Amino acid sequence: MGIWHTLGYGALGGFLNCILFAGGFLMPKITNDEGQWVCHPGFLGNIVMGAAAGFLIDAFIASEIGGNKEPALVLLAGIGGGNVLISLLQQHIMKVKEDKVKALANVAKEVTEAK
């Protein structure tokens, strides 16, 4: 699946996220809160997060599956949006921690064998 299809399915998932979970479409706006300008992306934030989640899921998981299941998985990732991104980040952090533990175990083993 091409990048534009992936982003499109993910964005469609973000659009569906607005309908299913956000209670509708909040318009983007910029407010002034105690002298600080704050941008509220509204429904556009959900669509962008859906596209990003769909792209990352396709890059790491869905492209290996292929076939007719790939667009469906990207669409579901788009619906999950930010939650999917957080889950991917947590998985990466756990892998880094596991690698560190293995490296420390190897160092400890080498130190004890050297004595």
Summary of the structure (lengths in Angstrom):
residues: 115
radius of gyration: 20.3
end to end distance: 55.7
largest distance: 67.4
contacts: 336
relative contact order: 0.16
helix: 75%
strand: 9%
